[in-house]
Amino acid sequence: MLKSGRFFWLLGLISLALLTGPMGGCTGKEPRYPADHARYQKIDAAIAGLRQAYVKRDMSGFRALLLPSGLLDRMELDVEKDMQTFETITLDLSVERIVVNGDTIDVFVHWQGVWKKNQADAGLRERGHGMLRWMGMQSILLKSAEGDLPFGMTTRRPASEPQKTGTGG
C-alpha cells in the first residue's frame, strides 16, 4: 500500500510540473513573426491616428497620414469641410478585416458616429462600412478609400435636408 501511495504522489507531482511548466513560459513569449507583428502595430497606429485626427479636427494631422498621390484630394476637401462645419465629431471605427499583399494593406472597417454643429444640435447619426487602402512597410500611409466611409458628412447632408430620426423610415 505504501509503494502505490508513493507512486500516485510521484505521478501527481510530475503531472503538476508538466501542467505548470508551459504556463510559466508563456509570460515572456515573443511574437512568432516579429516583423509582421511590428507592421500590424504600425497599421493599427495609422488607423487610430486617422480617426483621432478627424475627431480632434486636426487637418494637418489628417493630411500627414495621406499618401501624396492625388487620389484622396476629394476626401481631403470633404474632411476639411467637416472640420469647419461640425464643432463636435464622435467616431467609433472598428476593423473587420486586414488583407496584406506586399506593401498594399486593405483595411475593411465598420464605423458609426455623431456629427454636431454646436452643443444644442442633436447631431447627425450615421454608420457604414468601407475600405481604407494603405501603403508601406515602415511608414504606413493612406493611398485610397472606397465604400461608405465617415469622411465628408457635410457633403452627404445638405443643411436643408431633414435629419433621420431612426424610427424606421
Secondary structure, 3 states (H helix, E strand, C coil): CHHHHHHHHHHHHHHHHHHHHHHHHHCCCCCCCHHHHHHHHHHHHHHHHHHHHHHCCCHHHHHCCECCCCCCHHHHHHHHHHHHHCCEEEEEEEEEEEEEECCEEEEEEEEEEEEECCCCCCCEEEEEEEEEEEECCCCCEEEEEEECCCCCHHHHCCCCCCCCCCCCC
